[in-house]
Amino acid sequence: MGLVTGILTLPFAPVRGIGWVLDKVVKTAEDEYYDPAPVQEALVNLERARDEGGVDEEEFARQEEALLHRLEEIRAYQLRSAGGG
């Protein structure tokens, strides 16, 4: 960026700064939402609850299906992200 361009676009610096911050916020939110660790932990806790008698087989199957579907969604997102789009 040349000196003249830098001076002429200086009034837009706050807008670019806000855009940068928003990009970081979105990236952080996506990283947290698509983190498989909490889902895997929930699967472990669900299995433990079933083993201890806290969850019956029907409820276990329902919750397990939802968690496994969530893991598939996370893996698909990670594959799309790794592929560049």
ROKE-867619 format. One record per residue: chain; x, y, z of N, C-alpha, C in turn. Coordinates in steps of 0.001 Angstrom, whole numbers, plus 500000, padded with zeros to 6 digits. Layout:
+--------+--------+--------+--------+--------+--------+--------+--------+--------+--------+
! chaine !   n_xx !   n_yy !   n_zz !  ca_xx !  ca_yy !  ca_zz !   c_xx !   c_yy !   c_zz !
+--------+--------+--------+--------+--------+--------+--------+--------+--------+--------+
!      A !      X !      Y !      Z !      X !      Y !      Z !      X !      Y !      Z !
...
+--------+--------+--------+--------+--------+--------+--------+--------+--------+--------+
***
This chain:
+--------+--------+--------+--------+--------+--------+--------+--------+--------+--------+
! chaine !   n_xx !   n_yy !   n_zz !  ca_xx !  ca_yy !  ca_zz !   c_xx !   c_yy !   c_zz !
+--------+--------+--------+--------+--------+--------+--------+--------+--------+--------+
!      A ! 500864 ! 498837 ! 500000 ! 500000 ! 500000 ! 500000 ! 500907 ! 501221 ! 500000 !
!      A ! 500661 ! 502104 ! 499074 ! 501462 ! 503309 ! 498971 ! 501065 ! 504337 ! 500014 !
!      A ! 501879 ! 505345 ! 500147 ! 501648 ! 506393 ! 501135 ! 500344 ! 507133 ! 500849 !
!      A ! 500137 ! 507510 ! 499584 ! 498927 ! 508253 ! 499225 ! 497679 ! 507393 ! 499469 !
!      A ! 497740 ! 506145 ! 499060 ! 496606 ! 505245 ! 499280 ! 496341 ! 505076 ! 500769 !
!      A ! 497403 ! 504947 ! 501544 ! 497257 ! 504812 ! 502990 ! 496590 ! 506020 ! 503612 !
!      A ! 496984 ! 507201 ! 503157 ! 496401 ! 508436 ! 503696 ! 494939 ! 508573 ! 503268 !
!      A ! 494665 ! 508266 ! 502002 ! 493294 ! 508414 ! 501504 ! 492330 ! 507405 ! 502122 !
!      A ! 492816 ! 506233 ! 502464 ! 491929 ! 505213 ! 503042 ! 491945 ! 505210 ! 504567 !
!      A ! 492684 ! 506116 ! 505172 ! 492765 ! 506188 ! 506632 ! 491396 ! 506334 ! 507301 !
!      A ! 490476 ! 507127 ! 506747 ! 489157 ! 507225 ! 507393 ! 488406 ! 505893 ! 507461 !
!      A ! 488781 ! 504934 ! 506624 ! 488103 ! 503638 ! 506630 ! 488759 ! 502635 ! 507573 !
!      A ! 489812 ! 503027 ! 508251 ! 490524 ! 502113 ! 509150 ! 489610 ! 501533 ! 510235 !
!      A ! 488748 ! 502339 ! 510867 ! 487862 ! 501739 ! 511881 ! 486942 ! 500664 ! 511299 !
!      A ! 486474 ! 500866 ! 510086 ! 485608 ! 499872 ! 509447 ! 486393 ! 498588 ! 509207 !
!      A ! 487620 ! 498713 ! 508715 ! 488457 ! 497530 ! 508503 ! 488752 ! 496851 ! 509833 !
!      A ! 488959 ! 497643 ! 510878 ! 489219 ! 497081 ! 512208 ! 488027 ! 496304 ! 512738 !
!      A ! 486842 ! 496855 ! 512540 ! 485627 ! 496163 ! 512979 ! 485455 ! 494869 ! 512194 !
!      A ! 485725 ! 494921 ! 510902 ! 485646 ! 493710 ! 510082 ! 486608 ! 492649 ! 510559 !
!      A ! 487811 ! 493059 ! 510928 ! 488818 ! 492116 ! 511426 ! 488342 ! 491475 ! 512730 !
!      A ! 487814 ! 492297 ! 513629 ! 487322 ! 491785 ! 514911 ! 486165 ! 490811 ! 514685 !
!      A ! 485246 ! 491168 ! 513807 ! 484113 ! 490280 ! 513528 ! 484581 ! 488959 ! 512927 !
!      A ! 485564 ! 489009 ! 512047 ! 486118 ! 487767 ! 511491 ! 486683 ! 486887 ! 512595 !
!      A ! 487381 ! 487489 ! 513546 ! 487965 ! 486722 ! 514653 ! 486875 ! 486131 ! 515545 !
!      A ! 485832 ! 486896 ! 515804 ! 484728 ! 486408 ! 516637 ! 484031 ! 485228 ! 515958 !
!      A ! 483769 ! 485352 ! 514668 ! 483119 ! 484264 ! 513926 ! 484007 ! 483029 ! 513919 !
!      A ! 485292 ! 483209 ! 513688 ! 486228 ! 482073 ! 513660 ! 486254 ! 481367 ! 515016 !
!      A ! 486313 ! 482131 ! 516098 ! 486324 ! 481549 ! 517442 ! 485015 ! 480808 ! 517727 !
!      A ! 483898 ! 481407 ! 517346 ! 482599 ! 480755 ! 517561 ! 482503 ! 479454 ! 516766 !
!      A ! 482966 ! 479472 ! 515524 ! 482947 ! 478245 ! 514716 ! 483858 ! 477181 ! 515311 !
!      A ! 485031 ! 477595 ! 515784 ! 485952 ! 476629 ! 516392 ! 485315 ! 475952 ! 517601 !
!      A ! 484601 ! 476728 ! 518414 ! 483945 ! 476153 ! 519589 ! 482752 ! 475281 ! 519188 !
!      A ! 481962 ! 475747 ! 518245 ! 480764 ! 475005 ! 517836 ! 481129 ! 473689 ! 517165 !
!      A ! 482191 ! 473690 ! 516387 ! 482587 ! 472495 ! 515647 ! 483707 ! 471717 ! 516331 !
!      A ! 483877 ! 471904 ! 517631 ! 484861 ! 471141 ! 518401 ! 484242 ! 469795 ! 518774 !
!      A ! 484860 ! 468692 ! 518346 ! 484270 ! 467382 ! 518634 ! 484440 ! 466931 ! 520086 !
!      A ! 485346 ! 467529 ! 520838 ! 485637 ! 467071 ! 522199 ! 484404 ! 467072 ! 523115 !
!      A ! 483599 ! 468139 ! 523162 ! 482419 ! 468098 ! 524041 ! 481408 ! 467020 ! 523641 !
!      A ! 481274 ! 466765 ! 522356 ! 480335 ! 465738 ! 521893 ! 480851 ! 464359 ! 522284 !
!      A ! 482146 ! 464149 ! 522116 ! 482732 ! 462871 ! 522509 ! 482614 ! 462667 ! 524016 !
!      A ! 482805 ! 463737 ! 524772 ! 482653 ! 463653 ! 526230 ! 481205 ! 463327 ! 526601 !
!      A ! 480264 ! 463926 ! 525886 ! 478850 ! 463638 ! 526143 ! 478526 ! 462178 ! 525841 !
!      A ! 479142 ! 461627 ! 524797 ! 478939 ! 460203 ! 524495 ! 479465 ! 459319 ! 525619 !
!      A ! 480630 ! 459656 ! 526146 ! 481208 ! 458890 ! 527257 ! 480298 ! 458986 ! 528479 !
!      A ! 479830 ! 460192 ! 528787 ! 478945 ! 460380 ! 529940 ! 477620 ! 459647 ! 529756 !
!      A ! 477117 ! 459644 ! 528532 ! 475871 ! 458936 ! 528246 ! 476042 ! 457433 ! 528455 !
!      A ! 477145 ! 456899 ! 527981 ! 477392 ! 455467 ! 528163 ! 477566 ! 455128 ! 529644 !
!      A ! 478234 ! 456013 ! 530369 ! 478408 ! 455801 ! 531809 ! 477052 ! 455810 ! 532513 !
!      A ! 476194 ! 456756 ! 532118 ! 474860 ! 456837 ! 532725 ! 474050 ! 455579 ! 532429 !
!      A ! 474176 ! 455056 ! 531226 ! 473470 ! 453813 ! 530888 ! 474003 ! 452655 ! 531726 !
!      A ! 475324 ! 452567 ! 531845 ! 475933 ! 451485 ! 532620 ! 475543 ! 451544 ! 534091 !
!      A ! 475346 ! 452759 ! 534602 ! 474973 ! 452931 ! 536007 ! 473462 ! 452857 ! 536209 !
!      A ! 472717 ! 452689 ! 535137 ! 471265 ! 452573 ! 535249 ! 470532 ! 453893 ! 535247 !
!      A ! 471214 ! 454977 ! 534981 ! 470575 ! 456290 ! 534983 ! 469793 ! 456586 ! 533714 !
!      A ! 470060 ! 455820 ! 532661 ! 469388 ! 456027 ! 531379 ! 468963 ! 454662 ! 530847 !
!      A ! 467703 ! 454560 ! 530425 ! 467264 ! 453280 ! 529851 ! 467751 ! 453165 ! 528399 !
!      A ! 467588 ! 451990 ! 527834 ! 468117 ! 451714 ! 526492 ! 467475 ! 452597 ! 525417 !
!      A ! 466187 ! 452847 ! 525558 ! 465494 ! 453670 ! 524560 ! 466032 ! 455102 ! 524562 !
!      A ! 466150 ! 455671 ! 525755 ! 466677 ! 457033 ! 525877 ! 468139 ! 457076 ! 525441 !
!      A ! 468898 ! 456054 ! 525799 ! 470300 ! 455978 ! 525383 ! 470400 ! 455996 ! 523859 !
!      A ! 469597 ! 455178 ! 523197 ! 469641 ! 455094 ! 521733 ! 469276 ! 456431 ! 521096 !
!      A ! 468276 ! 457101 ! 521660 ! 467845 ! 458391 ! 521117 ! 468951 ! 459436 ! 521244 !
!      A ! 469528 ! 459534 ! 522445 ! 470581 ! 460522 ! 522671 ! 471855 ! 460179 ! 521902 !
!      A ! 472172 ! 458891 ! 521841 ! 473370 ! 458477 ! 521115 ! 473242 ! 458831 ! 519631 !
!      A ! 472067 ! 458600 ! 519071 ! 471852 ! 458923 ! 517658 ! 472047 ! 460420 ! 517402 !
!      A ! 471522 ! 461242 ! 518292 ! 471669 ! 462692 ! 518142 ! 473139 ! 463104 ! 518243 !
!      A ! 473866 ! 462527 ! 519191 ! 475280 ! 462871 ! 519358 ! 476116 ! 462385 ! 518177 !
!      A ! 475823 ! 461201 ! 517684 ! 476565 ! 460691 ! 516526 ! 476271 ! 461526 ! 515279 !
!      A ! 475029 ! 461971 ! 515148 ! 474684 ! 462858 ! 514031 ! 475472 ! 464163 ! 514143 !
!      A ! 475583 ! 464671 ! 515354 ! 476354 ! 465908 ! 515582 ! 477824 ! 465701 ! 515217 !
!      A ! 478395 ! 464551 ! 515581 ! 479785 ! 464257 ! 515218 ! 479955 ! 464196 ! 513701 !
!      A ! 478987 ! 463616 ! 513005 ! 479048 ! 463577 ! 511536 ! 479043 ! 464990 ! 510960 !
!      A ! 478210 ! 465850 ! 511527 ! 478143 ! 467241 ! 511083 ! 479488 ! 467933 ! 511301 !
!      A ! 480101 ! 467695 ! 512446 ! 481399 ! 468300 ! 512760 ! 482461 ! 467805 ! 511788 !
!      A ! 482485 ! 466512 ! 511542 ! 483498 ! 465956 ! 510631 ! 483306 ! 466478 ! 509214 !
!      A ! 482067 ! 466610 ! 508775 ! 481796 ! 467153 ! 507439 ! 482286 ! 468596 ! 507347 !
!      A ! 482051 ! 469379 ! 508392 ! 482531 ! 470760 ! 508417 ! 484054 ! 470798 ! 508361 !
!      A ! 484699 ! 469935 ! 509138 ! 486158 ! 469909 ! 509151 ! 486718 ! 469519 ! 507790 !
!      A ! 486072 ! 468587 ! 507110 ! 486516 ! 468204 ! 505765 ! 486340 ! 469358 ! 504781 !
!      A ! 485214 ! 470067 ! 504880 ! 484998 ! 471232 ! 504010 ! 486031 ! 472308 ! 504293 !
!      A ! 486330 ! 472531 ! 505566 ! 487302 ! 473558 ! 505940 ! 488696 ! 473190 ! 505470 !
!      A ! 489052 ! 471930 ! 505593 ! 490380 ! 471478 ! 505172 ! 490510 ! 471531 ! 503655 !
!      A ! 489391 ! 471352 ! 502958 ! 489403 ! 471380 ! 501503 ! 489430 ! 472788 ! 500935 !
!      A ! 489315 ! 473781 ! 501810 ! 489384 ! 475161 ! 501350 ! 488055 ! 475747 ! 500915 !
!      A ! 486974 ! 475117 ! 501291 ! 485709 ! 475725 ! 500899 ! 484624 ! 474850 ! 501168 !
+--------+--------+--------+--------+--------+--------+--------+--------+--------+--------+
***
